[in-house]
């Protein structure tokens, strides 16, 4: 973390710790046998499966009325990708 007495340098350099991040992704898929030597795969990729918000770091401006408060998020929306794959 740092040495005793250097809190001023940590705050000014942006070293304030923000809340943790929980990011879960998943990729379910299903294989379909078309012929003996041909297979098709339906696949979906999910990013941020639980759609949990990621909070920004607290306000570090000492003269602000929001000093020390978390007032923003920095997350992206949930994304879902779908694909179809033919293997032969």
VMD Tcl script that builds the backbone (N, CA, C; Angstrom):
set m [mol new atoms 264]
animate dup $m
set s [atomselect $m all]
$s set {name element resname resid chain x y z} {
  {N N UNK 1 A 0.830 -1.178 0.000}
  {CA C UNK 1 A 0.000 0.000 0.000}
  {C C UNK 1 A 0.871 1.236 0.000}
  {N N UNK 2 A 1.538 1.546 1.039}
  {CA C UNK 2 A 2.359 2.746 1.099}
  {C C UNK 2 A 2.981 2.885 2.475}
  {N N UNK 3 A 3.771 3.902 2.629}
  {CA C UNK 3 A 4.411 4.147 3.923}
  {C C UNK 3 A 3.574 5.126 4.724}
  {N N UNK 4 A 3.806 5.161 6.020}
  {CA C UNK 4 A 3.095 6.093 6.882}
  {C C UNK 4 A 3.455 7.522 6.484}
  {N N UNK 5 A 2.457 8.384 6.373}
  {CA C UNK 5 A 2.700 9.781 6.067}
  {C C UNK 5 A 2.611 10.130 4.599}
  {N N UNK 6 A 2.318 9.149 3.708}
  {CA C UNK 6 A 2.252 9.498 2.298}
  {C C UNK 6 A 0.829 9.456 1.751}
  {N N UNK 7 A -0.163 9.627 2.613}
  {CA C UNK 7 A -1.550 9.616 2.163}
  {C C UNK 7 A -1.814 10.755 1.183}
  {N N UNK 8 A -1.157 11.886 1.364}
  {CA C UNK 8 A -1.334 13.025 0.466}
  {C C UNK 8 A -0.928 12.645 -0.958}
  {N N UNK 9 A 0.175 11.946 -1.131}
  {CA C UNK 9 A 0.631 11.524 -2.451}
  {C C UNK 9 A -0.285 10.468 -3.064}
  {N N UNK 10 A -0.819 9.587 -2.257}
  {CA C UNK 10 A -1.716 8.543 -2.763}
  {C C UNK 10 A -2.996 9.161 -3.301}
  {N N UNK 11 A -3.570 10.113 -2.562}
  {CA C UNK 11 A -4.810 10.747 -2.994}
  {C C UNK 11 A -4.585 11.588 -4.242}
  {N N UNK 12 A -3.516 12.340 -4.301}
  {CA C UNK 12 A -3.262 13.199 -5.454}
  {C C UNK 12 A -2.914 12.420 -6.707}
  {N N UNK 13 A -2.345 11.248 -6.581}
  {CA C UNK 13 A -1.979 10.460 -7.758}
  {C C UNK 13 A -3.121 9.569 -8.230}
  {N N UNK 14 A -4.291 9.680 -7.633}
  {CA C UNK 14 A -5.431 8.867 -8.057}
  {C C UNK 14 A -5.402 7.471 -7.483}
  {N N UNK 15 A -4.720 7.248 -6.395}
  {CA C UNK 15 A -4.598 5.929 -5.816}
  {C C UNK 15 A -5.730 5.553 -4.874}
  {N N UNK 16 A -6.870 6.197 -4.980}
  {CA C UNK 16 A -8.007 5.883 -4.125}
  {C C UNK 16 A -8.620 4.579 -4.597}
  {N N UNK 17 A -8.936 3.711 -3.678}
  {CA C UNK 17 A -9.498 2.420 -4.025}
  {C C UNK 17 A -10.994 2.536 -4.241}
  {N N UNK 18 A -11.479 1.879 -5.263}
  {CA C UNK 18 A -12.898 1.861 -5.597}
  {C C UNK 18 A -13.491 0.518 -5.173}
  {N N UNK 19 A -14.815 0.415 -5.163}
  {CA C UNK 19 A -15.443 -0.864 -4.830}
  {C C UNK 19 A -15.015 -1.967 -5.793}
  {N N UNK 20 A -15.090 -3.204 -5.348}
  {CA C UNK 20 A -14.676 -4.346 -6.157}
  {C C UNK 20 A -15.563 -4.579 -7.361}
  {N N UNK 21 A -15.090 -5.407 -8.261}
  {CA C UNK 21 A -15.805 -5.695 -9.502}
  {C C UNK 21 A -16.170 -7.175 -9.519}
  {N N UNK 22 A -17.426 -7.463 -9.824}
  {CA C UNK 22 A -17.878 -8.834 -10.015}
  {C C UNK 22 A -18.395 -8.933 -11.437}
  {N N UNK 23 A -17.667 -9.640 -12.266}
  {CA C UNK 23 A -17.976 -9.717 -13.686}
  {C C UNK 23 A -18.036 -11.178 -14.072}
  {N N UNK 24 A -19.213 -11.647 -14.457}
  {CA C UNK 24 A -19.400 -13.057 -14.795}
  {C C UNK 24 A -19.788 -13.156 -16.264}
  {N N UNK 25 A -19.115 -14.038 -16.990}
  {CA C UNK 25 A -19.417 -14.280 -18.399}
  {C C UNK 25 A -19.752 -15.752 -18.589}
  {N N UNK 26 A -20.434 -16.047 -19.666}
  {CA C UNK 26 A -20.786 -17.430 -19.945}
  {C C UNK 26 A -20.902 -17.676 -21.432}
  {N N UNK 27 A -20.728 -18.939 -21.841}
  {CA C UNK 27 A -20.811 -19.316 -23.253}
  {C C UNK 27 A -21.520 -20.651 -23.407}
  {N N UNK 28 A -22.843 -20.668 -23.299}
  {CA C UNK 28 A -23.546 -21.938 -23.534}
  {C C UNK 28 A -23.611 -22.246 -25.031}
  {N N UNK 29 A -23.590 -23.536 -25.368}
  {CA C UNK 29 A -23.679 -23.937 -26.765}
  {C C UNK 29 A -24.390 -25.278 -26.876}
  {N N UNK 30 A -24.887 -25.559 -28.073}
  {CA C UNK 30 A -25.571 -26.812 -28.344}
  {C C UNK 30 A -25.094 -27.331 -29.689}
  {N N UNK 31 A -24.688 -28.613 -29.726}
  {CA C UNK 31 A -24.247 -29.259 -30.954}
  {C C UNK 31 A -25.396 -30.060 -31.555}
  {N N UNK 32 A -25.565 -29.956 -32.874}
  {CA C UNK 32 A -26.568 -30.718 -33.609}
  {C C UNK 32 A -25.857 -31.562 -34.654}
  {N N UNK 33 A -26.108 -32.861 -34.629}
  {CA C UNK 33 A -25.531 -33.763 -35.618}
  {C C UNK 33 A -26.391 -33.710 -36.871}
  {N N UNK 34 A -25.811 -33.285 -38.000}
  {CA C UNK 34 A -26.562 -33.185 -39.251}
  {C C UNK 34 A -26.394 -34.477 -40.053}
  {N N UNK 35 A -25.164 -34.876 -40.259}
  {CA C UNK 35 A -24.821 -36.133 -40.928}
  {C C UNK 35 A -23.711 -36.786 -40.127}
  {N N UNK 36 A -23.245 -37.910 -40.589}
  {CA C UNK 36 A -22.210 -38.637 -39.853}
  {C C UNK 36 A -20.938 -37.812 -39.694}
  {N N UNK 37 A -20.577 -37.065 -40.720}
  {CA C UNK 37 A -19.337 -36.294 -40.657}
  {C C UNK 37 A -19.593 -34.787 -40.644}
  {N N UNK 38 A -20.804 -34.354 -40.309}
  {CA C UNK 38 A -21.140 -32.933 -40.321}
  {C C UNK 38 A -21.903 -32.581 -39.039}
  {N N UNK 39 A -21.468 -31.500 -38.417}
  {CA C UNK 39 A -22.081 -31.078 -37.163}
  {C C UNK 39 A -22.281 -29.557 -37.200}
  {N N UNK 40 A -23.365 -29.079 -36.585}
  {CA C UNK 40 A -23.629 -27.651 -36.499}
  {C C UNK 40 A -23.686 -27.263 -35.014}
  {N N UNK 41 A -23.122 -26.122 -34.698}
  {CA C UNK 41 A -23.080 -25.667 -33.308}
  {C C UNK 41 A -23.752 -24.295 -33.215}
  {N N UNK 42 A -24.730 -24.192 -32.323}
  {CA C UNK 42 A -25.369 -22.924 -32.001}
  {C C UNK 42 A -24.743 -22.441 -30.699}
  {N N UNK 43 A -24.194 -21.232 -30.713}
  {CA C UNK 43 A -23.419 -20.750 -29.572}
  {C C UNK 43 A -23.857 -19.343 -29.192}
  {N N UNK 44 A -23.921 -19.066 -27.895}
  {CA C UNK 44 A -24.178 -17.709 -27.401}
  {C C UNK 44 A -23.091 -17.360 -26.393}
  {N N UNK 45 A -22.603 -16.135 -26.465}
  {CA C UNK 45 A -21.601 -15.628 -25.525}
  {C C UNK 45 A -22.220 -14.469 -24.759}
  {N N UNK 46 A -22.234 -14.570 -23.451}
  {CA C UNK 46 A -22.826 -13.542 -22.586}
  {C C UNK 46 A -21.721 -12.843 -21.809}
  {N N UNK 47 A -21.666 -11.531 -21.894}
  {CA C UNK 47 A -20.741 -10.732 -21.088}
  {C C UNK 47 A -21.560 -10.008 -20.033}
  {N N UNK 48 A -21.083 -9.998 -18.805}
  {CA C UNK 48 A -21.782 -9.410 -17.659}
  {C C UNK 48 A -23.143 -10.075 -17.485}
  {N N UNK 49 A -23.106 -11.369 -17.252}
  {CA C UNK 49 A -24.298 -12.201 -17.157}
  {C C UNK 49 A -25.287 -11.701 -16.112}
  {N N UNK 50 A -24.803 -11.234 -14.961}
  {CA C UNK 50 A -25.687 -10.794 -13.884}
  {C C UNK 50 A -26.086 -9.324 -13.999}
  {N N UNK 51 A -25.491 -8.588 -14.951}
  {CA C UNK 51 A -25.775 -7.168 -15.172}
  {C C UNK 51 A -25.579 -6.349 -13.886}
  {N N UNK 52 A -24.517 -6.633 -13.155}
  {CA C UNK 52 A -24.198 -5.955 -11.899}
  {C C UNK 52 A -23.496 -4.628 -12.192}
  {N N UNK 53 A -23.928 -3.528 -11.571}
  {CA C UNK 53 A -23.262 -2.250 -11.832}
  {C C UNK 53 A -21.851 -2.211 -11.243}
  {N N UNK 54 A -20.954 -1.508 -11.930}
  {CA C UNK 54 A -19.588 -1.300 -11.455}
  {C C UNK 54 A -19.496 0.169 -11.056}
  {N N UNK 55 A -19.304 0.439 -9.789}
  {CA C UNK 55 A -19.284 1.809 -9.303}
  {C C UNK 55 A -17.921 2.450 -9.505}
  {N N UNK 56 A -17.923 3.738 -9.808}
  {CA C UNK 56 A -16.699 4.499 -10.012}
  {C C UNK 56 A -16.023 4.769 -8.668}
  {N N UNK 57 A -14.808 5.310 -8.729}
  {CA C UNK 57 A -14.074 5.662 -7.509}
  {C C UNK 57 A -14.756 6.849 -6.823}
  {N N UNK 58 A -14.562 7.000 -5.526}
  {CA C UNK 58 A -15.171 8.126 -4.814}
  {C C UNK 58 A -14.594 9.473 -5.262}
  {N N UNK 59 A -15.362 10.512 -5.050}
  {CA C UNK 59 A -14.939 11.872 -5.378}
  {C C UNK 59 A -13.784 12.255 -4.463}
  {N N UNK 60 A -12.684 12.748 -5.036}
  {CA C UNK 60 A -11.490 13.068 -4.232}
  {C C UNK 60 A -11.199 14.560 -4.154}
  {N N UNK 61 A -12.146 15.399 -4.572}
  {CA C UNK 61 A -11.955 16.845 -4.489}
  {C C UNK 61 A -12.375 17.321 -3.102}
  {N N UNK 62 A -11.426 17.770 -2.267}
  {CA C UNK 62 A -11.760 18.117 -0.884}
  {C C UNK 62 A -12.773 19.254 -0.750}
  {N N UNK 63 A -12.865 20.144 -1.719}
  {CA C UNK 63 A -13.801 21.269 -1.612}
  {C C UNK 63 A -15.184 20.940 -2.160}
  {N N UNK 64 A -15.359 19.759 -2.708}
  {CA C UNK 64 A -16.647 19.370 -3.287}
  {C C UNK 64 A -17.620 18.938 -2.196}
  {N N UNK 65 A -18.897 19.217 -2.419}
  {CA C UNK 65 A -19.909 18.761 -1.451}
  {C C UNK 65 A -20.109 17.251 -1.532}
  {N N UNK 66 A -19.628 16.623 -2.605}
  {CA C UNK 66 A -19.737 15.169 -2.769}
  {C C UNK 66 A -18.434 14.467 -2.401}
  {N N UNK 67 A -17.561 15.103 -1.650}
  {CA C UNK 67 A -16.268 14.520 -1.289}
  {C C UNK 67 A -16.462 13.182 -0.577}
  {N N UNK 68 A -15.787 12.160 -1.072}
  {CA C UNK 68 A -15.841 10.829 -0.470}
  {C C UNK 68 A -17.043 10.006 -0.887}
  {N N UNK 69 A -17.925 10.555 -1.702}
  {CA C UNK 69 A -19.130 9.833 -2.126}
  {C C UNK 69 A -18.938 9.249 -3.518}
  {N N UNK 70 A -19.578 8.123 -3.750}
  {CA C UNK 70 A -19.571 7.495 -5.072}
  {C C UNK 70 A -20.865 7.901 -5.753}
  {N N UNK 71 A -20.740 8.658 -6.839}
  {CA C UNK 71 A -21.941 9.195 -7.485}
  {C C UNK 71 A -22.060 8.782 -8.954}
  {N N UNK 72 A -21.241 7.859 -9.418}
  {CA C UNK 72 A -21.279 7.462 -10.826}
  {C C UNK 72 A -20.989 5.969 -10.977}
  {N N UNK 73 A -21.346 5.454 -12.133}
  {CA C UNK 73 A -20.996 4.076 -12.483}
  {C C UNK 73 A -20.104 4.113 -13.710}
  {N N UNK 74 A -19.344 3.056 -13.908}
  {CA C UNK 74 A -18.441 2.987 -15.056}
  {C C UNK 74 A -18.606 1.680 -15.814}
  {N N UNK 75 A -19.771 1.103 -15.717}
  {CA C UNK 75 A -19.971 -0.200 -16.349}
  {C C UNK 75 A -20.516 -0.064 -17.767}
  {N N UNK 76 A -20.423 -1.156 -18.485}
  {CA C UNK 76 A -20.984 -1.262 -19.817}
  {C C UNK 76 A -22.227 -2.133 -19.731}
  {N N UNK 77 A -23.143 -1.980 -20.669}
  {CA C UNK 77 A -24.349 -2.814 -20.624}
  {C C UNK 77 A -24.028 -4.278 -20.921}
  {N N UNK 78 A -24.953 -5.136 -20.563}
  {CA C UNK 78 A -24.806 -6.563 -20.852}
  {C C UNK 78 A -24.758 -6.747 -22.370}
  {N N UNK 79 A -23.859 -7.633 -22.826}
  {CA C UNK 79 A -23.745 -7.921 -24.256}
  {C C UNK 79 A -23.965 -9.405 -24.497}
  {N N UNK 80 A -24.726 -9.707 -25.537}
  {CA C UNK 80 A -25.000 -11.098 -25.907}
  {C C UNK 80 A -24.658 -11.264 -27.386}
  {N N UNK 81 A -23.809 -12.247 -27.681}
  {CA C UNK 81 A -23.432 -12.551 -29.054}
  {C C UNK 81 A -23.960 -13.942 -29.392}
  {N N UNK 82 A -24.430 -14.111 -30.609}
  {CA C UNK 82 A -24.906 -15.416 -31.071}
  {C C UNK 82 A -24.140 -15.803 -32.324}
  {N N UNK 83 A -23.869 -17.086 -32.455}
  {CA C UNK 83 A -23.148 -17.568 -33.631}
  {C C UNK 83 A -23.606 -18.955 -34.033}
  {N N UNK 84 A -23.426 -19.253 -35.293}
  {CA C UNK 84 A -23.740 -20.558 -35.835}
  {C C UNK 84 A -22.487 -21.074 -36.526}
  {N N UNK 85 A -22.069 -22.275 -36.182}
  {CA C UNK 85 A -20.825 -22.843 -36.688}
  {C C UNK 85 A -21.101 -24.184 -37.348}
  {N N UNK 86 A -20.570 -24.358 -38.522}
  {CA C UNK 86 A -20.724 -25.621 -39.244}
  {C C UNK 86 A -19.379 -26.314 -39.292}
  {N N UNK 87 A -19.321 -27.533 -38.758}
  {CA C UNK 87 A -18.070 -28.303 -38.727}
  {C C UNK 87 A -18.224 -29.540 -39.608}
  {N N UNK 88 A -17.238 -29.745 -40.487}
  {CA C UNK 88 A -17.279 -30.919 -41.376}
  {C C UNK 88 A -15.890 -31.484 -41.568}
}
mol reanalyze $m
mol bondsrecalc $m
mol representation Tube
mol addrep $m
